[in-house]
Amino acid sequence: KLSKDGFVKYLMSDENAPVFLDKLEEWMDMDQPLSHYYINSSHNTYLSGRQIGGKSTVEMYRQVLLAGC
């Protein structure tokens, strides 16, 4: 059985870190304009309306790409 203290220790431990601790020291050149970097994120980009019940369309991707995002 896991105690409350044991659970809290696990939550705060390196084993439960939200990032890979061995990657924290990686250095990257981040001096370029944002549009020079590949960003893998498209959350709801395809929606032309509300998140729930909104219409999805590829036109939204076209608009975002033309805007340089």
N, C-alpha and C positions, 0 to 999 in steps of 0.2 A: 504494500500500500504506500502511495506517495503522500508524504506530509505536505502541509501548506508551505512550510519553510523549504522543503526539497523542491517543490514546484517553482517557487520564487527564485531559488538558486539556479534552477535549470533555465528559466526565462531570462535571467541576467547573464548566463554563461556564454563563453565564446562559441559553444556548440549551437547556440540558438541565435547567433548574430544575424542581423538582416542583410549583411553584405559578406562577401568572401574576404575574410581578414587578410589573406595572403595577396589580395589584389589592391589593398589600400595604398601601397607604396608605388604602384605603377604610375609613371609619368607620361603625360601626353601633351603635345603641343596644342594648346587651346587658345591660340592668339589669332586664329582666322575668323572671318565672319561666320555666323551660324549656318548660313546656306552652304558652306564648304564641308559640312559634316553630315554623314549619313545618320539619320535618327530613325530608329525603328519604332514608330508609333503611329497608329492609325485609328485610335479609339474614336469611334463615332464619326470619322471623317466622311463616311459615305452617306450620312444622314442630312437631308435638306430641311428637316423640321425637328420636332421634339424627339427626345430619345425613345420614349414609349409612344408607339403609334405613328411616328414620323415616317416619311417616304424615304427610301434609300435609292441612291442614284450614283452612277459612275461620274456624272457631271461634277459632283463635289470634289472628287479626286483631281479632275482636270483643273478646276479653279484653284485648288490649293497648290498644285504644281506650277501653274502659271504665275502664282503670286510669289514663287520662289521659296516656298516652305518645304 
